[in-house]
Amino acid sequence: MGVVEELVERVDGRDRVVGVVSRRRAVREGWLHRVAVTVCRDDRGRILVHRRSERLSRFPGQFEVVVGGAVNVGESYAQAAARELAEELGLRVLPRLLFTFVNRSGLSPHWLGVHEAVLPDAVVPDPDEVAWHGWLTGPELRSALREWPFTPDSHEAFSRYLAFGTPRA
C-alpha cells in the first residue's frame, strides 16, 4: 500500500485559496500554504517544550516551543491546531487563534497561524512524534532557545507570540 500524499490549500499573499496541491510540492516550489501551531501553557505560565522524534522527516530531533502542522484542505487554522494537539499530545482542546503571518523561515514560506492553549500538566505525547517533553519557566525557556537546536518556526512564532502581548513566559 502506498503512502497517501498530504494535500494542502495553496494560498496567495493575502491568505486566499488559489488551489489544492500536495504539501511536498508546495514546499518544493516555495508556494504559500497554511500551517497551524499552538503555544501550550499550563496554569502556572510554564511553556511546553518538546523534542521531535528522530523518525520525523522534517527537523528530526530538534526542539519545538509549538505543537502543530499543516492545515488540511477545508480546515480552519483552529481546526488544524486542535487536530494536531490531539494527534501529538492526545488532548482534546480548542486553542485560541492569536494571529497569522507569512513565515519565511523553515523549509519553505507558509502562512503560520499561531494559537495558544492552557493545558493540564499531564500530557501523554505520541512517541512517534515526540521524543521528550517538559514544562519550562520563562528563564529556562530563554536559556534553552539560546542553547538547544530549535526548529526555525519555534524561534519566529515564539518571538511574535511574546510581542503579541500574551502572558509573559
PyMOL commands that set and color helices and strands:
alter all, ss='L'
color gray80, all
select helices_A, chain A and resi 23-29+77-89+138-147+152-164
alter helices_A, ss='H'
color red, helices_A
select strands_A, chain A and resi 7-11+17-22+34-41+47-52+63-64+67-70+96-103+110-118+130-136
alter strands_A, ss='S'
color yellow, strands_A
deselect
rebuild
show_as cartoon
